[in-house]
Amino acid sequence: MFSILAEEIGPTLEVDLNDSFYSRDVKESIIKKYPDLKNIIDQSLVAIDEEYADESLFSLNSVDEIALIPPVSGG
């Protein structure tokens, strides 16, 4: 977790996923635990093993880290 999500949830979180999953499954699992953060989670990107995830099917056996990266703003 990063930014506002880390402030609200903490830097790490355990989620329940099937052995095979899509990046959207990560978001849905977190939204179930934190429904008040749905808007920011929906806008966030999922990174798997330090690479932005597409909608491919992933296997938990080959994944070391999953990160949720909220939108960045600044000036």
PDB file with one MODEL, atoms N, CA, C and O in Angstrom:
MODEL        1
ATOM      1  N   MET A   1       0.835  -1.170   0.000  1.00  0.00           N
ATOM      2  CA  MET A   1       0.000   0.000   0.000  1.00  0.00           C
ATOM      3  C   MET A   1       0.887   1.242   0.000  1.00  0.00           C
ATOM      4  O   MET A   1       1.979   1.251   0.567  1.00  0.00           O
ATOM      5  N   PHE A   2       0.398   2.263  -0.635  1.00  0.00           N
ATOM      6  CA  PHE A   2       1.131   3.511  -0.717  1.00  0.00           C
ATOM      7  C   PHE A   2       0.181   4.677  -0.465  1.00  0.00           C
ATOM      8  O   PHE A   2      -1.038   4.543  -0.581  1.00  0.00           O
ATOM      9  N   SER A   3       0.759   5.817  -0.119  1.00  0.00           N
ATOM     10  CA  SER A   3       0.043   7.080  -0.030  1.00  0.00           C
ATOM     11  C   SER A   3      -1.175   6.989   0.888  1.00  0.00           C
ATOM     12  O   SER A   3      -1.077   6.484   2.007  1.00  0.00           O
ATOM     13  N   ILE A   4      -2.300   7.467   0.423  1.00  0.00           N
ATOM     14  CA  ILE A   4      -3.518   7.529   1.242  1.00  0.00           C
ATOM     15  C   ILE A   4      -3.965   6.142   1.688  1.00  0.00           C
ATOM     16  O   ILE A   4      -4.496   5.992   2.788  1.00  0.00           O
ATOM     17  N   LEU A   5      -3.760   5.137   0.862  1.00  0.00           N
ATOM     18  CA  LEU A   5      -4.158   3.782   1.256  1.00  0.00           C
ATOM     19  C   LEU A   5      -3.308   3.273   2.411  1.00  0.00           C
ATOM     20  O   LEU A   5      -3.822   2.608   3.310  1.00  0.00           O
ATOM     21  N   ALA A   6      -2.021   3.574   2.397  1.00  0.00           N
ATOM     22  CA  ALA A   6      -1.153   3.171   3.509  1.00  0.00           C
ATOM     23  C   ALA A   6      -1.549   3.895   4.787  1.00  0.00           C
ATOM     24  O   ALA A   6      -1.481   3.321   5.874  1.00  0.00           O
ATOM     25  N   GLU A   7      -1.961   5.152   4.663  1.00  0.00           N
ATOM     26  CA  GLU A   7      -2.403   5.910   5.832  1.00  0.00           C
ATOM     27  C   GLU A   7      -3.688   5.326   6.416  1.00  0.00           C
ATOM     28  O   GLU A   7      -3.843   5.264   7.636  1.00  0.00           O
ATOM     29  N   GLU A   8      -4.594   4.903   5.567  1.00  0.00           N
ATOM     30  CA  GLU A   8      -5.893   4.396   6.015  1.00  0.00           C
ATOM     31  C   GLU A   8      -5.852   2.924   6.433  1.00  0.00           C
ATOM     32  O   GLU A   8      -6.509   2.535   7.399  1.00  0.00           O
ATOM     33  N   ILE A   9      -5.088   2.112   5.716  1.00  0.00           N
ATOM     34  CA  ILE A   9      -5.091   0.662   5.920  1.00  0.00           C
ATOM     35  C   ILE A   9      -3.828   0.182   6.623  1.00  0.00           C
ATOM     36  O   ILE A   9      -3.871  -0.758   7.417  1.00  0.00           O
ATOM     37  N   GLY A  10      -2.717   0.822   6.333  1.00  0.00           N
ATOM     38  CA  GLY A  10      -1.411   0.375   6.805  1.00  0.00           C
ATOM     39  C   GLY A  10      -0.583  -0.058   5.611  1.00  0.00           C
ATOM     40  O   GLY A  10      -1.113  -0.181   4.506  1.00  0.00           O
ATOM     41  N   PRO A  11       0.711  -0.293   5.812  1.00  0.00           N
ATOM     42  CA  PRO A  11       1.576  -0.603   4.673  1.00  0.00           C
ATOM     43  C   PRO A  11       1.380  -2.002   4.088  1.00  0.00           C
ATOM     44  O   PRO A  11       1.709  -2.240   2.926  1.00  0.00           O
ATOM     45  N   THR A  12       0.848  -2.919   4.883  1.00  0.00           N
ATOM     46  CA  THR A  12       0.619  -4.276   4.378  1.00  0.00           C
ATOM     47  C   THR A  12      -0.773  -4.751   4.754  1.00  0.00           C
ATOM     48  O   THR A  12      -1.378  -4.266   5.711  1.00  0.00           O
ATOM     49  N   LEU A  13      -1.265  -5.705   3.987  1.00  0.00           N
ATOM     50  CA  LEU A  13      -2.605  -6.238   4.193  1.00  0.00           C
ATOM     51  C   LEU A  13      -2.656  -7.639   3.606  1.00  0.00           C
ATOM     52  O   LEU A  13      -2.096  -7.890   2.539  1.00  0.00           O
ATOM     53  N   GLU A  14      -3.315  -8.538   4.289  1.00  0.00           N
ATOM     54  CA  GLU A  14      -3.544  -9.869   3.737  1.00  0.00           C
ATOM     55  C   GLU A  14      -4.918  -9.896   3.087  1.00  0.00           C
ATOM     56  O   GLU A  14      -5.897  -9.410   3.654  1.00  0.00           O
ATOM     57  N   VAL A  15      -4.977 -10.471   1.891  1.00  0.00           N
ATOM     58  CA  VAL A  15      -6.249 -10.606   1.185  1.00  0.00           C
ATOM     59  C   VAL A  15      -6.436 -12.060   0.784  1.00  0.00           C
ATOM     60  O   VAL A  15      -5.470 -12.801   0.602  1.00  0.00           O
ATOM     61  N   ASP A  16      -7.682 -12.450   0.651  1.00  0.00           N
ATOM     62  CA  ASP A  16      -8.012 -13.807   0.227  1.00  0.00           C
ATOM     63  C   ASP A  16      -8.153 -13.834  -1.290  1.00  0.00           C
ATOM     64  O   ASP A  16      -8.988 -13.133  -1.861  1.00  0.00           O
ATOM     65  N   LEU A  17      -7.325 -14.653  -1.932  1.00  0.00           N
ATOM     66  CA  LEU A  17      -7.376 -14.806  -3.381  1.00  0.00           C
ATOM     67  C   LEU A  17      -7.354 -16.287  -3.724  1.00  0.00           C
ATOM     68  O   LEU A  17      -6.817 -17.100  -2.972  1.00  0.00           O
ATOM     69  N   ASN A  18      -7.938 -16.629  -4.856  1.00  0.00           N
ATOM     70  CA  ASN A  18      -7.839 -17.994  -5.366  1.00  0.00           C
ATOM     71  C   ASN A  18      -6.413 -18.238  -5.846  1.00  0.00           C
ATOM     72  O   ASN A  18      -5.637 -17.293  -5.988  1.00  0.00           O
ATOM     73  N   ASP A  19      -6.068 -19.482  -6.093  1.00  0.00           N
ATOM     74  CA  ASP A  19      -4.728 -19.804  -6.592  1.00  0.00           C
ATOM     75  C   ASP A  19      -4.435 -19.099  -7.910  1.00  0.00           C
ATOM     76  O   ASP A  19      -3.291 -18.727  -8.175  1.00  0.00           O
ATOM     77  N   SER A  20      -5.446 -18.914  -8.726  1.00  0.00           N
ATOM     78  CA  SER A  20      -5.340 -18.135  -9.956  1.00  0.00           C
ATOM     79  C   SER A  20      -6.264 -16.934  -9.806  1.00  0.00           C
ATOM     80  O   SER A  20      -7.403 -17.071  -9.359  1.00  0.00           O
ATOM     81  N   PHE A  21      -5.771 -15.753 -10.182  1.00  0.00           N
ATOM     82  CA  PHE A  21      -6.563 -14.544  -9.976  1.00  0.00           C
ATOM     83  C   PHE A  21      -6.210 -13.488 -11.022  1.00  0.00           C
ATOM     84  O   PHE A  21      -5.164 -13.546 -11.668  1.00  0.00           O
ATOM     85  N   TYR A  22      -7.119 -12.523 -11.166  1.00  0.00           N
ATOM     86  CA  TYR A  22      -6.907 -11.353 -12.010  1.00  0.00           C
ATOM     87  C   TYR A  22      -6.622 -10.160 -11.106  1.00  0.00           C
ATOM     88  O   TYR A  22      -6.944 -10.189  -9.918  1.00  0.00           O
ATOM     89  N   SER A  23      -6.020  -9.112 -11.661  1.00  0.00           N
ATOM     90  CA  SER A  23      -5.715  -7.939 -10.842  1.00  0.00           C
ATOM     91  C   SER A  23      -6.980  -7.328 -10.243  1.00  0.00           C
ATOM     92  O   SER A  23      -6.940  -6.795  -9.134  1.00  0.00           O
ATOM     93  N   ARG A  24      -8.091  -7.398 -10.957  1.00  0.00           N
ATOM     94  CA  ARG A  24      -9.339  -6.839 -10.417  1.00  0.00           C
ATOM     95  C   ARG A  24      -9.794  -7.597  -9.166  1.00  0.00           C
ATOM     96  O   ARG A  24     -10.475  -7.027  -8.314  1.00  0.00           O
ATOM     97  N   ASP A  25      -9.420  -8.883  -9.050  1.00  0.00           N
ATOM     98  CA  ASP A  25      -9.768  -9.662  -7.859  1.00  0.00           C
ATOM     99  C   ASP A  25      -9.084  -9.099  -6.616  1.00  0.00           C
ATOM    100  O   ASP A  25      -9.641  -9.154  -5.520  1.00  0.00           O
ATOM    101  N   VAL A  26      -7.880  -8.559  -6.787  1.00  0.00           N
ATOM    102  CA  VAL A  26      -7.165  -7.939  -5.669  1.00  0.00           C
ATOM    103  C   VAL A  26      -7.972  -6.749  -5.156  1.00  0.00           C
ATOM    104  O   VAL A  26      -8.207  -6.618  -3.955  1.00  0.00           O
ATOM    105  N   LYS A  27      -8.393  -5.887  -6.075  1.00  0.00           N
ATOM    106  CA  LYS A  27      -9.174  -4.708  -5.686  1.00  0.00           C
ATOM    107  C   LYS A  27     -10.487  -5.113  -5.016  1.00  0.00           C
ATOM    108  O   LYS A  27     -10.856  -4.550  -3.985  1.00  0.00           O
ATOM    109  N   GLU A  28     -11.186  -6.077  -5.592  1.00  0.00           N
ATOM    110  CA  GLU A  28     -12.469  -6.507  -5.030  1.00  0.00           C
ATOM    111  C   GLU A  28     -12.306  -7.061  -3.621  1.00  0.00           C
ATOM    112  O   GLU A  28     -13.156  -6.830  -2.761  1.00  0.00           O
ATOM    113  N   SER A  29     -11.229  -7.784  -3.381  1.00  0.00           N
ATOM    114  CA  SER A  29     -10.979  -8.343  -2.054  1.00  0.00           C
ATOM    115  C   SER A  29     -10.727  -7.236  -1.029  1.00  0.00           C
ATOM    116  O   SER A  29     -11.190  -7.325   0.108  1.00  0.00           O
ATOM    117  N   ILE A  30     -10.002  -6.204  -1.427  1.00  0.00           N
ATOM    118  CA  ILE A  30      -9.726  -5.093  -0.508  1.00  0.00           C
ATOM    119  C   ILE A  30     -10.979  -4.265  -0.274  1.00  0.00           C
ATOM    120  O   ILE A  30     -11.225  -3.820   0.847  1.00  0.00           O
ATOM    121  N   ILE A  31     -11.766  -4.055  -1.305  1.00  0.00           N
ATOM    122  CA  ILE A  31     -13.012  -3.292  -1.156  1.00  0.00           C
ATOM    123  C   ILE A  31     -13.962  -3.987  -0.188  1.00  0.00           C
ATOM    124  O   ILE A  31     -14.676  -3.318   0.558  1.00  0.00           O
ATOM    125  N   LYS A  32     -13.981  -5.311  -0.187  1.00  0.00           N
ATOM    126  CA  LYS A  32     -14.830  -6.038   0.767  1.00  0.00           C
ATOM    127  C   LYS A  32     -14.448  -5.709   2.204  1.00  0.00           C
ATOM    128  O   LYS A  32     -15.317  -5.613   3.070  1.00  0.00           O
ATOM    129  N   LYS A  33     -13.152  -5.536   2.464  1.00  0.00           N
ATOM    130  CA  LYS A  33     -12.680  -5.223   3.814  1.00  0.00           C
ATOM    131  C   LYS A  33     -12.800  -3.739   4.139  1.00  0.00           C
ATOM    132  O   LYS A  33     -12.995  -3.368   5.297  1.00  0.00           O
ATOM    133  N   TYR A  34     -12.683  -2.889   3.122  1.00  0.00           N
ATOM    134  CA  TYR A  34     -12.681  -1.439   3.310  1.00  0.00           C
ATOM    135  C   TYR A  34     -13.620  -0.768   2.302  1.00  0.00           C
ATOM    136  O   TYR A  34     -13.154  -0.069   1.402  1.00  0.00           O
ATOM    137  N   PRO A  35     -14.924  -0.968   2.439  1.00  0.00           N
ATOM    138  CA  PRO A  35     -15.864  -0.417   1.456  1.00  0.00           C
ATOM    139  C   PRO A  35     -15.844   1.110   1.378  1.00  0.00           C
ATOM    140  O   PRO A  35     -16.170   1.672   0.332  1.00  0.00           O
ATOM    141  N   ASP A  36     -15.472   1.785   2.456  1.00  0.00           N
ATOM    142  CA  ASP A  36     -15.416   3.250   2.431  1.00  0.00           C
ATOM    143  C   ASP A  36     -14.322   3.772   1.500  1.00  0.00           C
ATOM    144  O   ASP A  36     -14.344   4.941   1.116  1.00  0.00           O
ATOM    145  N   LEU A  37     -13.376   2.925   1.139  1.00  0.00           N
ATOM    146  CA  LEU A  37     -12.270   3.334   0.272  1.00  0.00           C
ATOM    147  C   LEU A  37     -12.466   2.892  -1.175  1.00  0.00           C
ATOM    148  O   LEU A  37     -11.527   2.926  -1.971  1.00  0.00           O
ATOM    149  N   LYS A  38     -13.687   2.476  -1.517  1.00  0.00           N
ATOM    150  CA  LYS A  38     -13.966   1.935  -2.851  1.00  0.00           C
ATOM    151  C   LYS A  38     -13.520   2.870  -3.974  1.00  0.00           C
ATOM    152  O   LYS A  38     -12.886   2.423  -4.929  1.00  0.00           O
ATOM    153  N   ASN A  39     -13.841   4.159  -3.873  1.00  0.00           N
ATOM    154  CA  ASN A  39     -13.505   5.089  -4.960  1.00  0.00           C
ATOM    155  C   ASN A  39     -12.006   5.144  -5.218  1.00  0.00           C
ATOM    156  O   ASN A  39     -11.574   5.077  -6.368  1.00  0.00           O
ATOM    157  N   ILE A  40     -11.214   5.266  -4.166  1.00  0.00           N
ATOM    158  CA  ILE A  40      -9.764   5.362  -4.339  1.00  0.00           C
ATOM    159  C   ILE A  40      -9.175   4.025  -4.795  1.00  0.00           C
ATOM    160  O   ILE A  40      -8.237   4.000  -5.593  1.00  0.00           O
ATOM    161  N   ILE A  41      -9.716   2.926  -4.297  1.00  0.00           N
ATOM    162  CA  ILE A  41      -9.233   1.605  -4.719  1.00  0.00           C
ATOM    163  C   ILE A  41      -9.549   1.377  -6.198  1.00  0.00           C
ATOM    164  O   ILE A  41      -8.711   0.865  -6.940  1.00  0.00           O
ATOM    165  N   ASP A  42     -10.747   1.755  -6.624  1.00  0.00           N
ATOM    166  CA  ASP A  42     -11.119   1.603  -8.034  1.00  0.00           C
ATOM    167  C   ASP A  42     -10.190   2.391  -8.955  1.00  0.00           C
ATOM    168  O   ASP A  42      -9.921   1.963 -10.078  1.00  0.00           O
ATOM    169  N   GLN A  43      -9.698   3.537  -8.487  1.00  0.00           N
ATOM    170  CA  GLN A  43      -8.816   4.381  -9.295  1.00  0.00           C
ATOM    171  C   GLN A  43      -7.351   3.947  -9.225  1.00  0.00           C
ATOM    172  O   GLN A  43      -6.522   4.443  -9.988  1.00  0.00           O
ATOM    173  N   SER A  44      -7.033   3.040  -8.329  1.00  0.00           N
ATOM    174  CA  SER A  44      -5.651   2.617  -8.109  1.00  0.00           C
ATOM    175  C   SER A  44      -5.208   1.576  -9.132  1.00  0.00           C
ATOM    176  O   SER A  44      -6.026   0.883  -9.736  1.00  0.00           O
ATOM    177  N   LEU A  45      -3.906   1.488  -9.307  1.00  0.00           N
ATOM    178  CA  LEU A  45      -3.312   0.477 -10.176  1.00  0.00           C
ATOM    179  C   LEU A  45      -2.780  -0.664  -9.327  1.00  0.00           C
ATOM    180  O   LEU A  45      -2.337  -0.458  -8.197  1.00  0.00           O
ATOM    181  N   VAL A  46      -2.826  -1.849  -9.871  1.00  0.00           N
ATOM    182  CA  VAL A  46      -2.272  -3.021  -9.200  1.00  0.00           C
ATOM    183  C   VAL A  46      -0.911  -3.316  -9.825  1.00  0.00           C
ATOM    184  O   VAL A  46      -0.768  -3.340 -11.048  1.00  0.00           O
ATOM    185  N   ALA A  47       0.077  -3.537  -8.973  1.00  0.00           N
ATOM    186  CA  ALA A  47       1.401  -3.959  -9.439  1.00  0.00           C
ATOM    187  C   ALA A  47       1.690  -5.336  -8.851  1.00  0.00           C
ATOM    188  O   ALA A  47       1.459  -5.578  -7.666  1.00  0.00           O
ATOM    189  N   ILE A  48       2.185  -6.214  -9.673  1.00  0.00           N
ATOM    190  CA  ILE A  48       2.532  -7.566  -9.235  1.00  0.00           C
ATOM    191  C   ILE A  48       4.018  -7.770  -9.510  1.00  0.00           C
ATOM    192  O   ILE A  48       4.481  -7.675 -10.647  1.00  0.00           O
ATOM    193  N   ASP A  49       4.746  -8.052  -8.438  1.00  0.00           N
ATOM    194  CA  ASP A  49       6.204  -8.193  -8.522  1.00  0.00           C
ATOM    195  C   ASP A  49       6.839  -6.987  -9.218  1.00  0.00           C
ATOM    196  O   ASP A  49       7.666  -7.132 -10.118  1.00  0.00           O
ATOM    197  N   GLU A  50       6.430  -5.790  -8.776  1.00  0.00           N
ATOM    198  CA  GLU A  50       6.993  -4.503  -9.198  1.00  0.00           C
ATOM    199  C   GLU A  50       6.726  -4.139 -10.655  1.00  0.00           C
ATOM    200  O   GLU A  50       7.452  -3.325 -11.227  1.00  0.00           O
ATOM    201  N   GLU A  51       5.701  -4.726 -11.263  1.00  0.00           N
ATOM    202  CA  GLU A  51       5.289  -4.349 -12.611  1.00  0.00           C
ATOM    203  C   GLU A  51       3.784  -4.142 -12.617  1.00  0.00           C
ATOM    204  O   GLU A  51       3.035  -4.920 -12.026  1.00  0.00           O
ATOM    205  N   TYR A  52       3.346  -3.074 -13.299  1.00  0.00           N
ATOM    206  CA  TYR A  52       1.912  -2.838 -13.383  1.00  0.00           C
ATOM    207  C   TYR A  52       1.235  -4.046 -14.014  1.00  0.00           C
ATOM    208  O   TYR A  52       1.707  -4.588 -15.013  1.00  0.00           O
ATOM    209  N   ALA A  53       0.131  -4.455 -13.421  1.00  0.00           N
ATOM    210  CA  ALA A  53      -0.577  -5.656 -13.867  1.00  0.00           C
ATOM    211  C   ALA A  53      -1.619  -5.306 -14.919  1.00  0.00           C
ATOM    212  O   ALA A  53      -2.315  -4.297 -14.809  1.00  0.00           O
ATOM    213  N   ASP A  54      -1.716  -6.139 -15.924  1.00  0.00           N
ATOM    214  CA  ASP A  54      -2.805  -6.026 -16.887  1.00  0.00           C
ATOM    215  C   ASP A  54      -3.907  -6.976 -16.428  1.00  0.00           C
ATOM    216  O   ASP A  54      -3.925  -7.378 -15.265  1.00  0.00           O
ATOM    217  N   GLU A  55      -4.797  -7.332 -17.297  1.00  0.00           N
ATOM    218  CA  GLU A  55      -5.897  -8.221 -16.903  1.00  0.00           C
ATOM    219  C   GLU A  55      -5.590  -9.686 -17.196  1.00  0.00           C
ATOM    220  O   GLU A  55      -6.499 -10.486 -17.423  1.00  0.00           O
ATOM    221  N   SER A  56      -4.315 -10.029 -17.189  1.00  0.00           N
ATOM    222  CA  SER A  56      -3.920 -11.428 -17.355  1.00  0.00           C
ATOM    223  C   SER A  56      -4.271 -12.221 -16.110  1.00  0.00           C
ATOM    224  O   SER A  56      -4.489 -11.656 -15.038  1.00  0.00           O
ATOM    225  N   LEU A  57      -4.323 -13.511 -16.260  1.00  0.00           N
ATOM    226  CA  LEU A  57      -4.537 -14.415 -15.132  1.00  0.00           C
ATOM    227  C   LEU A  57      -3.191 -14.665 -14.463  1.00  0.00           C
ATOM    228  O   LEU A  57      -2.221 -15.032 -15.126  1.00  0.00           O
ATOM    229  N   PHE A  58      -3.133 -14.466 -13.148  1.00  0.00           N
ATOM    230  CA  PHE A  58      -1.898 -14.655 -12.388  1.00  0.00           C
ATOM    231  C   PHE A  58      -2.038 -15.872 -11.487  1.00  0.00           C
ATOM    232  O   PHE A  58      -3.145 -16.273 -11.128  1.00  0.00           O
ATOM    233  N   SER A  59      -0.914 -16.446 -11.133  1.00  0.00           N
ATOM    234  CA  SER A  59      -0.881 -17.595 -10.231  1.00  0.00           C
ATOM    235  C   SER A  59      -0.189 -17.194  -8.939  1.00  0.00           C
ATOM    236  O   SER A  59       0.902 -16.625  -8.965  1.00  0.00           O
ATOM    237  N   LEU A  60      -0.827 -17.490  -7.802  1.00  0.00           N
ATOM    238  CA  LEU A  60      -0.225 -17.158  -6.514  1.00  0.00           C
ATOM    239  C   LEU A  60       1.132 -17.822  -6.331  1.00  0.00           C
ATOM    240  O   LEU A  60       1.996 -17.275  -5.645  1.00  0.00           O
ATOM    241  N   ASN A  61       1.334 -18.977  -6.924  1.00  0.00           N
ATOM    242  CA  ASN A  61       2.607 -19.683  -6.783  1.00  0.00           C
ATOM    243  C   ASN A  61       3.774 -18.902  -7.360  1.00  0.00           C
ATOM    244  O   ASN A  61       4.910 -19.078  -6.919  1.00  0.00           O
ATOM    245  N   SER A  62       3.517 -18.041  -8.337  1.00  0.00           N
ATOM    246  CA  SER A  62       4.601 -17.307  -8.987  1.00  0.00           C
ATOM    247  C   SER A  62       4.661 -15.840  -8.572  1.00  0.00           C
ATOM    248  O   SER A  62       5.457 -15.081  -9.123  1.00  0.00           O
ATOM    249  N   VAL A  63       3.837 -15.428  -7.613  1.00  0.00           N
ATOM    250  CA  VAL A  63       3.772 -14.031  -7.193  1.00  0.00           C
ATOM    251  C   VAL A  63       4.462 -13.860  -5.849  1.00  0.00           C
ATOM    252  O   VAL A  63       4.175 -14.582  -4.894  1.00  0.00           O
ATOM    253  N   ASP A  64       5.382 -12.888  -5.786  1.00  0.00           N
ATOM    254  CA  ASP A  64       6.059 -12.590  -4.528  1.00  0.00           C
ATOM    255  C   ASP A  64       5.436 -11.396  -3.811  1.00  0.00           C
ATOM    256  O   ASP A  64       5.374 -11.369  -2.582  1.00  0.00           O
ATOM    257  N   GLU A  65       4.974 -10.409  -4.580  1.00  0.00           N
ATOM    258  CA  GLU A  65       4.443  -9.191  -3.975  1.00  0.00           C
ATOM    259  C   GLU A  65       3.343  -8.601  -4.843  1.00  0.00           C
ATOM    260  O   GLU A  65       3.436  -8.585  -6.070  1.00  0.00           O
ATOM    261  N   ILE A  66       2.301  -8.116  -4.182  1.00  0.00           N
ATOM    262  CA  ILE A  66       1.226  -7.396  -4.857  1.00  0.00           C
ATOM    263  C   ILE A  66       1.134  -6.032  -4.198  1.00  0.00           C
ATOM    264  O   ILE A  66       1.086  -5.933  -2.972  1.00  0.00           O
ATOM    265  N   ALA A  67       1.108  -4.975  -5.008  1.00  0.00           N
ATOM    266  CA  ALA A  67       1.002  -3.616  -4.476  1.00  0.00           C
ATOM    267  C   ALA A  67      -0.194  -2.921  -5.107  1.00  0.00           C
ATOM    268  O   ALA A  67      -0.524  -3.155  -6.269  1.00  0.00           O
ATOM    269  N   LEU A  68      -0.833  -2.071  -4.328  1.00  0.00           N
ATOM    270  CA  LEU A  68      -1.931  -1.249  -4.825  1.00  0.00           C
ATOM    271  C   LEU A  68      -1.447   0.192  -4.781  1.00  0.00           C
ATOM    272  O   LEU A  68      -1.099   0.705  -3.717  1.00  0.00           O
ATOM    273  N   ILE A  69      -1.424   0.844  -5.940  1.00  0.00           N
ATOM    274  CA  ILE A  69      -0.844   2.174  -6.058  1.00  0.00           C
ATOM    275  C   ILE A  69      -1.939   3.170  -6.427  1.00  0.00           C
ATOM    276  O   ILE A  69      -2.460   3.140  -7.542  1.00  0.00           O
ATOM    277  N   PRO A  70      -2.291   4.062  -5.480  1.00  0.00           N
ATOM    278  CA  PRO A  70      -3.343   5.036  -5.744  1.00  0.00           C
ATOM    279  C   PRO A  70      -2.866   6.116  -6.714  1.00  0.00           C
ATOM    280  O   PRO A  70      -1.665   6.258  -6.944  1.00  0.00           O
ATOM    281  N   PRO A  71      -3.808   6.880  -7.286  1.00  0.00           N
ATOM    282  CA  PRO A  71      -3.422   7.961  -8.191  1.00  0.00           C
ATOM    283  C   PRO A  71      -2.527   8.965  -7.461  1.00  0.00           C
ATOM    284  O   PRO A  71      -2.665   9.192  -6.259  1.00  0.00           O
ATOM    285  N   VAL A  72      -1.625   9.548  -8.213  1.00  0.00           N
ATOM    286  CA  VAL A  72      -0.685  10.517  -7.647  1.00  0.00           C
ATOM    287  C   VAL A  72      -1.074  11.904  -8.130  1.00  0.00           C
ATOM    288  O   VAL A  72      -1.417  12.099  -9.296  1.00  0.00           O
ATOM    289  N   SER A  73      -1.015  12.856  -7.224  1.00  0.00           N
ATOM    290  CA  SER A  73      -1.250  14.244  -7.612  1.00  0.00           C
ATOM    291  C   SER A  73      -0.161  15.095  -6.988  1.00  0.00           C
ATOM    292  O   SER A  73       0.503  14.682  -6.037  1.00  0.00           O
ATOM    293  N   GLY A  74       0.004  16.224  -7.504  1.00  0.00           N
ATOM    294  CA  GLY A  74       1.031  17.107  -6.957  1.00  0.00           C
ATOM    295  C   GLY A  74       1.266  18.268  -7.891  1.00  0.00           C
ATOM    296  O   GLY A  74       0.545  18.471  -8.868  1.00  0.00           O
ATOM    297  N   GLY A  75       2.264  19.000  -7.573  1.00  0.00           N
ATOM    298  CA  GLY A  75       2.538  20.154  -8.411  1.00  0.00           C
ATOM    299  C   GLY A  75       3.940  20.620  -8.260  1.00  0.00           C
ATOM    300  O   GLY A  75       4.340  21.592  -8.901  1.00  0.00           O
TER     301      GLY A  75
ENDMDL
END
